[in-house]
Amino acid sequence: MTIVVAASWCLAIAAIAIGVAALLVFRQPLPALRAMLDLFTAAGLLRLSVDMSWTAVLGVVAVIAVRRVVTRSLTADLDLSGPAVSSH
């Protein structure tokens, strides 16, 4: 195992730990999920720098696509469920 692969595993573990910690501290799923998915993306890109296969490329693309879909849907859900602001 190379140092880059080990670093990508450390980032993946850190993603889970930071995601859970952010959820416990902020009590909001969106910032926690964003932090976790950003670190998963970084881990995937590190892994991609070592393994330039189509499987690795598709893995990184999948993580980025999931991040975009999940954060957009959560943002839309939170915007709709927020308190209504009157213009009076």
C-alpha positions in Angstrom: 0.0 0.0 0.0 1.4 3.3 -1.0 1.3 6.5 1.1 -1.3 8.0 -1.2 -3.6 5.0 -0.8 -3.2 5.2 2.9 -3.9 8.9 2.9 -7.1 8.3 0.9 -8.2 5.7 3.5 -7.5 8.3 6.3 -9.6 10.9 4.5 -12.4 8.4 4.1 -12.3 7.6 7.9 -12.0 11.3 8.7 -15.1 12.0 6.5 -17.2 9.7 8.6 -15.9 11.0 11.8 -16.2 14.7 10.8 -19.7 14.1 9.4 -20.9 12.5 12.6 -19.2 15.2 14.7 -20.7 18.0 12.6 -24.2 16.5 12.9 -23.8 16.2 16.7 -22.5 19.8 17.0 -24.7 21.7 14.6 -27.7 19.4 14.6 -28.3 20.1 10.9 -27.8 17.4 8.3 -26.8 19.6 5.4 -23.5 20.9 6.8 -22.6 17.5 8.1 -23.4 15.8 4.8 -21.5 18.4 2.8 -18.4 18.0 4.9 -18.5 14.2 4.7 -19.1 14.1 0.9 -16.4 16.7 0.3 -13.9 14.6 2.1 -15.1 11.4 0.3 -14.5 13.3 -3.0 -11.0 14.2 -1.8 -10.3 10.6 -0.9 -11.6 9.5 -4.3 -9.4 12.0 -6.1 -6.4 10.9 -4.2 -7.1 7.3 -5.1 -7.6 8.3 -8.7 -4.1 9.8 -8.8 -2.7 6.3 -8.0 -5.2 4.2 -10.0 -6.1 5.7 -13.4 -8.7 3.0 -14.3 -12.2 3.7 -15.5 -13.5 2.1 -12.4 -11.7 4.7 -10.2 -12.9 7.5 -12.5 -16.5 6.2 -12.3 -16.2 6.0 -8.5 -15.2 9.7 -8.2 -17.9 10.7 -10.7 -20.5 8.8 -8.6 -19.5 10.5 -5.4 -19.6 13.9 -7.0 -23.0 13.2 -8.5 -24.4 12.0 -5.2 -23.1 15.1 -3.5 -24.8 17.4 -6.0 -28.1 15.6 -5.9 -28.2 15.2 -2.1 -27.2 18.7 -1.3 -29.6 20.2 -3.8 -32.5 18.1 -2.6 -31.7 18.9 1.1 -31.4 22.6 0.4 -34.7 22.6 -1.5 -36.4 20.7 1.4 -35.0 23.0 4.0 -36.0 26.1 2.0 -39.5 24.9 1.7 -39.9 23.9 5.3 -38.4 27.0 6.8 -40.4 29.7 8.5 -42.5 31.9 6.2 -41.3 35.5 6.2 -44.0 38.0 5.6 -43.4 41.2 3.7 -45.4 43.4 6.0 
